[in-house]
Amino acid sequence: MIRTKSLLFQYGISVVVFLLALWLTHLLWPLIEPSASTLFFAAIMLAAFYGGLGPGLLVSVLSALAIDYYFVAPFSRFEISVANTVRAGVFMLVAAMTSWLNASRKRLMEDIKERNREREKLLTQISGFNEELRKEIAAATDELSETSNSLLQTQQRLTRSERLALVGQMAASLAHQIGTPLNAISGHLELLAGGYPDDANTQRRIEIITKQLDYIVAVVKRLLERTHERQLVFQPTDVNALVQEVMSLVAPSLEKHRVTYESRLQNDLPLLYVDRDSMQQVFLNLINNSIEAMPAGGKVVIETALSRDSDGANILISDTGIGIDQETLDHLLEPMGTTKTSGSGCGLAIAQQTMIEHGGEIEVVDGTHQGTTFRLSLPLRTPHTRKVKHEEAMTNVG
């Protein structure tokens, strides 16, 4: 139906073009006489160009008949002659050539459009390939980065393990070397005490020396314990009460060094499963570090609060000390990593080990400017691993 309407429209337009050429020829006849074919040529070409071969031939026949009837003597009648036949043949040839050229033009345009569509399709495919390749490269880069980070962490753990092994060997050797003369000194003190039973002054001095020896022996024992497997005792603990207990222990030291103390403890903090002695040692270590970082005095603030996702608790220990430079901060939790002129540099590494044993972590949240803030994170649940080796835990430090 649509095709029929299109053909009727094309033939109708062709007839209109012919009638327009006929009218213009009559109108301009005094000017174009005796060339009556000029406007009809234009009509034929126009009809053949836009309508195709059929409309072009129709206008050719109509034009040949109109010229013979209106513009060639004898007028107002048809006559079959060589001139009329040649004229009609020429008109049809023009229509055929025009139609063929237009058809060739249309085929060329369609071919160009088809090639453009194929090119756009190809460009789309190439773009898709490029995007897919970019994603694959990004994924490979991420995987390579993760592998590189994993290798770096493994290397760091090996380095820390080697340092820790050296520390353990030194500690064990030092403990045994100190233990032998201590035993000898203790024996001679007993002899001295037995030799002067009635000398109160001598007995007092021997008692002082004995107490100091006992203290040294206890230190040596703790040092040896650090190089052997140990049993942690996890029990529900009020961390706020533990913090207050630690602060009462360090109160004289704070006063001596002109350091004030402020606590911001969350009242409804639940009980946490911790090894009380180990956590107390972590608190003491961090507070003592804060005191040493404030030689001219300052302030220590301890905060306790539930974590944002409420699956653990955070303890923040802040000071107004000199802070830590970035280079030192990067290696602060490593064994032997210290900025002090004295000390082993293992205090923070041991604190890190303790937090790992508790299923938590320790990190510096602010330390590159004035003052330093350490955050201790502890889970609410009981840690799965209760019995660990110092060397194995310290391997994961940092």
C-alpha positions in Angstrom: 0.0 0.0 0.0 2.8 2.4 0.9 4.7 1.4 -2.2 1.6 2.2 -4.4 1.1 5.6 -2.8 4.8 6.4 -3.3 4.6 5.5 -7.1 1.4 7.5 -7.6 3.1 10.5 -5.9 6.2 10.2 -8.1 4.1 9.9 -11.3 1.9 12.7 -10.2 4.9 15.0 -9.5 6.3 14.0 -13.0 3.0 15.1 -14.7 3.0 18.3 -12.7 6.6 19.0 -13.8 5.6 18.3 -17.5 2.6 20.7 -17.3 4.9 23.3 -15.7 7.4 22.9 -18.6 4.5 23.1 -21.1 3.1 26.3 -19.6 6.5 28.0 -19.4 7.2 27.0 -23.0 3.9 28.7 -24.1 4.7 31.7 -22.0 8.3 32.1 -23.2 7.7 30.9 -26.8 8.5 34.3 -28.3 11.9 34.2 -26.6 12.9 30.6 -27.2 11.4 30.0 -30.7 12.2 27.7 -32.4 13.9 25.8 -29.5 10.9 24.2 -27.9 12.9 21.3 -26.3 14.8 23.3 -23.7 12.3 23.4 -20.8 11.1 19.9 -21.7 14.7 18.6 -21.3 14.8 20.1 -17.8 11.4 18.5 -16.9 12.5 15.1 -18.2 15.8 15.2 -16.2 13.9 16.4 -13.1 11.3 13.7 -13.4 13.9 11.0 -14.0 16.2 12.2 -11.2 13.6 12.3 -8.5 11.0 9.8 -9.8 13.1 7.2 -11.5 13.0 5.6 -15.0 9.2 5.2 -15.2 8.3 8.8 -14.5 11.2 10.0 -16.7 9.9 7.9 -19.7 6.4 9.1 -19.0 7.5 12.8 -19.2 9.6 12.0 -22.2 6.6 10.6 -24.2 4.3 13.5 -23.0 7.0 16.1 -23.9 7.6 14.6 -27.5 3.8 14.6 -28.1 3.3 18.1 -26.7 6.2 19.5 -28.8 4.8 17.9 -32.0 1.2 19.1 -31.2 1.9 22.6 -30.0 5.3 23.8 -31.3 6.0 22.0 -34.6 4.1 22.7 -37.9 1.6 21.7 -38.8 0.2 22.8 -35.4 -2.6 21.3 -33.3 -2.2 17.8 -34.7 0.2 14.8 -34.4 2.5 13.7 -37.2 4.9 10.8 -37.3 8.2 12.0 -38.7 11.9 11.3 -38.4 12.3 14.5 -36.4 9.6 13.6 -34.0 10.9 10.0 -33.7 14.5 11.2 -33.0 13.2 13.8 -30.6 11.3 11.1 -28.6 14.3 8.8 -28.7 16.6 11.6 -27.4 14.1 12.4 -24.6 13.9 8.7 -23.6 17.7 8.4 -23.7 18.1 11.5 -21.5 15.5 10.0 -19.1 17.3 6.7 -19.0 20.8 8.2 -18.5 19.5 10.6 -15.8 17.7 7.7 -14.0 20.7 5.5 -14.2 23.1 8.2 -12.9 20.7 8.9 -10.1 20.4 5.2 -9.2 24.2 5.0 -9.3 24.4 8.0 -7.0 21.8 6.4 -4.6 23.7 3.1 -4.6 27.0 5.0 -3.9 25.4 6.9 -1.0 23.9 3.8 0.4 27.3 2.1 0.2 28.9 5.1 1.9 26.2 5.0 4.7 26.7 1.2 5.1 30.4 1.7 5.3 29.9 4.5 7.9 27.6 2.2 9.9 30.2 -0.6 9.7 32.9 1.9 10.7 30.9 3.1 13.6 30.1 -0.5 14.7 33.9 -1.3 14.4 34.7 1.8 16.4 32.2 0.8 19.0 33.7 -2.7 19.2 37.2 -1.2 19.4 36.0 1.1 22.2 34.5 -1.9 24.0 37.8 -3.8 23.5 39.7 -0.8 24.9 37.5 -0.5 27.9 37.7 -4.3 28.6 41.5 -4.1 28.1 41.7 -1.1 30.5 39.7 -3.0 33.1 41.9 -6.1 32.7 45.0 -3.9 33.0 43.6 -2.2 36.1 42.7 -5.6 37.6 46.2 -6.9 36.8 47.8 -3.8 38.2 45.7 -4.1 41.4 46.7 -7.8 41.7 50.3 -7.0 41.1 50.1 -4.2 43.7 48.5 -6.6 46.2 51.2 -9.2 45.5 53.9 -6.6 45.9 52.4 -5.4 49.2 52.1 -9.0 50.4 55.8 -9.6 49.5 56.8 -6.4 51.3 54.8 -7.3 54.4 56.4 -10.8 54.3 59.8 -9.2 54.1 59.1 -6.9 56.9 57.8 -9.8 59.1 61.0 -11.7 58.3 63.1 -8.7 59.2 61.2 -8.2 62.5 61.5 -11.9 63.2 65.2 -11.7 62.8 65.5 -8.7 65.0 63.2 -10.4 67.6 65.3 -13.5 67.5 68.4 -11.4 68.2 66.6 -9.7 71.1 65.6 -13.0 72.5 69.1 -14.4 72.3 70.5 -11.3 73.9 67.9 -11.4 76.6 68.4 -15.1 77.4 72.2 -14.7 77.4 72.0 -11.6 79.6 69.6 -13.2 82.0 71.8 -16.3 82.5 75.0 -14.2 82.8 73.4 -12.0 85.4 71.8 -14.9 87.2 75.0 -16.6 88.1 76.6 -13.7 90.0 73.3 -12.9 91.6 73.2 -16.4 93.1 76.7 -15.9 94.4 75.9 -12.5 95.9 72.7 -13.9 97.5 74.7 -16.7 99.1 77.3 -14.4 100.5 74.6 -12.1 101.9 73.1 -15.0 103.8 76.6 -15.7 105.3 77.0 -12.0 106.2 73.6 -12.0 107.8 74.4 -15.1 109.9 77.8 -13.6 110.9 76.3 -10.4 112.4 73.0 -11.5 114.0 73.1 -8.8 116.7 74.2 -5.8 114.5 71.0 -4.0 113.7 72.6 -1.6 111.2 74.3 -4.4 109.3 71.0 -6.4 109.2 69.2 -3.3 107.9 71.6 -2.8 105.1 71.6 -6.5 104.2 67.8 -6.4 104.1 68.0 -3.4 101.7 70.5 -5.2 99.4 68.4 -8.4 99.5 65.2 -6.5 98.4 67.1 -4.9 95.5 68.5 -8.3 94.6 65.0 -9.8 94.7 63.8 -7.0 92.4 66.7 -7.7 89.9 65.8 -11.4 90.0 62.2 -10.6 89.3 63.2 -8.4 86.3 65.5 -11.2 85.0 62.6 -13.7 85.4 60.3 -11.5 83.4 62.9 -11.1 80.8 63.3 -14.8 80.5 59.5 -15.2 80.3 59.5 -12.9 77.3 61.6 -15.5 75.3 59.4 -18.5 76.3 55.8 -19.6 75.7 53.5 -18.0 78.2 49.9 -18.5 79.2 47.5 -15.5 79.1 44.6 -15.3 81.5 41.7 -13.6 79.9 38.9 -12.5 82.2 36.1 -9.9 82.2 37.7 -6.7 83.2 36.5 -3.2 83.9 38.9 -1.3 81.7 37.9 2.1 83.2 38.8 0.7 86.7 42.1 -0.6 85.3 42.9 2.8 83.8 42.2 4.5 87.1 44.4 1.9 88.9 47.3 2.6 86.5 46.9 6.3 86.9 47.2 6.0 90.7 50.4 4.0 90.2 52.0 6.7 88.0 50.6 9.7 89.9 53.9 10.3 91.8 55.8 10.2 88.5 53.3 12.6 86.8 53.6 15.1 89.7 57.4 14.8 89.6 57.5 15.7 86.0 54.8 18.5 86.2 52.4 16.5 84.1 48.6 16.8 84.7 46.1 14.1 83.9 42.6 14.1 82.6 40.3 11.0 82.1 37.2 10.9 79.8 35.8 7.4 80.5 32.6 6.1 79.1 30.4 5.1 82.0 28.5 2.3 80.3 31.5 0.6 78.8 31.0 -3.1 78.9 33.5 -5.5 80.5 36.3 -6.6 78.1 38.1 -9.9 78.1 41.8 -9.0 78.7 44.8 -10.3 80.4 44.9 -7.8 83.2 48.7 -7.8 83.8 49.6 -7.5 80.1 47.2 -4.6 79.5 48.4 -2.8 82.7 51.9 -3.1 81.3 50.8 -1.6 77.9 49.1 1.4 79.7 52.2 1.9 81.9 54.5 1.8 78.8 52.5 4.3 76.8 52.1 6.7 79.8 55.8 6.5 80.6 56.6 7.3 77.0 54.2 10.3 77.2 56.0 11.6 80.3 59.4 11.3 78.6 58.0 13.2 75.6 57.1 16.2 77.9 60.4 17.1 79.6 59.0 20.6 80.5 55.7 19.3 81.7 52.4 18.9 79.9 49.1 16.9 80.0 48.0 13.3 79.5 44.5 12.5 78.5 43.0 9.0 78.5 39.6 8.3 76.8 37.6 5.1 76.6 34.6 4.6 74.3 32.8 2.0 72.2 33.9 1.9 68.6 31.6 3.2 65.9 30.3 -0.2 64.9 30.0 -1.2 68.6 31.9 -4.4 68.2 34.8 -3.3 70.3 36.2 -0.6 72.5 38.8 2.1 72.0 41.3 3.5 74.5 42.9 6.8 73.5 46.1 7.9 75.2 47.1 11.5 74.2 49.9 13.8 75.4 51.0 17.4 74.6 54.6 16.3 74.0 57.1 17.0 71.2 55.4 14.6 68.7 57.0 12.2 66.4 58.6 12.9 63.0 57.2 10.9 60.0 60.3 8.9 59.4 60.3 7.6 63.0 56.6 7.2 62.9 56.9 4.7 60.0 59.1 2.4 62.1 57.8 3.2 65.6 56.3 -0.2 66.4 59.2 -2.2 65.1 61.6 -4.0 67.5 64.5 -1.7 68.4 62.6 1.2 66.9 63.1 4.1 69.3 64.0 7.8 69.5 65.3 7.6 73.0 69.0 7.8 73.9 68.5 4.9 76.2 66.3 1.9 76.2 65.9 -1.3 74.0 63.3 0.1 71.7 61.1 -3.0 72.3 58.5 -1.3 74.6 56.0 -0.4 71.8 56.8 -3.6 69.9 55.8 -5.6 73.0 52.7 -3.4 73.4 51.9 -4.3 69.8 52.4 -8.0 70.5 50.1 -7.8 73.5 47.3 -6.1 71.5 47.6 -8.8 68.8 47.4 -11.5 71.4 44.1 -9.8 72.6 42.7 -9.7 69.0 43.1 -5.9 68.9 45.6 -3.4 67.6 47.5 -0.3 68.5 48.1 2.6 66.1 49.2 6.2 66.2 46.2 8.3 65.1 48.0 11.7 65.5 51.7 12.2 66.1 53.3 14.3 63.3 52.3 17.6 65.0 52.5 18.7 68.6 51.6 15.8 70.9 50.9 12.2 70.2 47.8 10.1 70.4 47.8 6.3 70.5 44.6 4.3 70.0 44.2 0.8 71.5 41.4 -1.2 70.0 40.0 -4.2 71.8 37.2 -6.6 70.8 34.2 -7.2 73.0 34.4 -11.0 72.4 36.9 -13.3 73.9 40.1 -13.7 71.8 40.3 -17.2 70.1 44.0 -17.6 70.7 45.0 -17.5 74.4 48.3 -19.3 74.3 50.9 -17.7 72.0 54.6 -17.4 71.7 56.3 -14.0 72.0 58.3 -14.6 68.8 55.2 -15.6 66.8 53.2 -12.6 67.9 56.0 -10.2 67.4 56.5 -11.4 63.9 53.1 -9.7 63.1 53.9 -6.4 64.7 53.3 -3.4 62.5 
